[in-house]
Amino acid sequence: MLTADIVFAQPPIRDTVVYLAGDTISYRELADIVDRVRDTTVTRIEWSTDFLADQLRKDPEDTMRKYRAVLARTTGVAWPKALSYNAGRGIATLTAEQWACANLV
């Protein structure tokens, strides 16, 4: 929905980064959501940022290692939701828990 809104935006959006924003949650919060929604307990194995950086150094072309190393940082990858395209246009997004309730039950 957001992609279509951006593609057909007036005036047209060209040659710029478009920031979208939804939930900003930790891996732990994601596991807690899955636990609640699925009424289960997922296995949690904590990987330190040092461990993830070391794994990335061993295979710097591995996309999943890149994501893990970046997303696990305390700063993560986020920007103010209020400044995002969807917030500026009043387009609501699902929370991670809302999505899980709709798709994981």
Contacts in CASP RR format, 6 or more apart in sequence:
PFRMAT RR
TARGET T0000
AUTHOR 0000-0000-0000
METHOD contacts of the structure
MODEL  1
MLTADIVFAQPPIRDTVVYLAGDTISYRELADIVDRVRDTTVTRIEWSTD
FLADQLRKDPEDTMRKYRAVLARTTGVAWPKALSYNAGRGIATLTAEQWA
CANLV
1 91 0 8 1.000
2 20 0 8 1.000
2 85 0 8 1.000
2 86 0 8 1.000
2 91 0 8 1.000
2 93 0 8 1.000
5 85 0 8 1.000
5 89 0 8 1.000
5 91 0 8 1.000
6 13 0 8 1.000
6 18 0 8 1.000
6 85 0 8 1.000
18 85 0 8 1.000
19 79 0 8 1.000
19 83 0 8 1.000
19 84 0 8 1.000
19 85 0 8 1.000
20 84 0 8 1.000
20 85 0 8 1.000
20 86 0 8 1.000
20 93 0 8 1.000
21 78 0 8 1.000
21 79 0 8 1.000
21 80 0 8 1.000
21 81 0 8 1.000
21 83 0 8 1.000
21 84 0 8 1.000
21 86 0 8 1.000
21 87 0 8 1.000
21 93 0 8 1.000
22 81 0 8 1.000
22 84 0 8 1.000
22 86 0 8 1.000
22 93 0 8 1.000
22 95 0 8 1.000
23 93 0 8 1.000
23 95 0 8 1.000
23 96 0 8 1.000
24 78 0 8 1.000
24 81 0 8 1.000
25 33 0 8 1.000
25 96 0 8 1.000
27 71 0 8 1.000
27 72 0 8 1.000
28 44 0 8 1.000
29 96 0 8 1.000
30 96 0 8 1.000
31 42 0 8 1.000
31 44 0 8 1.000
33 96 0 8 1.000
33 97 0 8 1.000
33 100 0 8 1.000
34 40 0 8 1.000
34 42 0 8 1.000
34 100 0 8 1.000
34 104 0 8 1.000
35 41 0 8 1.000
35 42 0 8 1.000
36 97 0 8 1.000
37 97 0 8 1.000
37 100 0 8 1.000
37 101 0 8 1.000
37 104 0 8 1.000
37 105 0 8 1.000
38 104 0 8 1.000
38 105 0 8 1.000
47 68 0 8 1.000
47 72 0 8 1.000
49 69 0 8 1.000
49 72 0 8 1.000
49 73 0 8 1.000
49 74 0 8 1.000
52 65 0 8 1.000
52 68 0 8 1.000
52 69 0 8 1.000
52 72 0 8 1.000
53 69 0 8 1.000
55 65 0 8 1.000
55 68 0 8 1.000
55 69 0 8 1.000
56 62 0 8 1.000
56 65 0 8 1.000
56 66 0 8 1.000
56 68 0 8 1.000
56 69 0 8 1.000
59 65 0 8 1.000
60 66 0 8 1.000
70 76 0 8 1.000
70 77 0 8 1.000
71 77 0 8 1.000
81 87 0 8 1.000
82 88 0 8 1.000
85 91 0 8 1.000
86 92 0 8 1.000
86 93 0 8 1.000
94 102 0 8 1.000
END
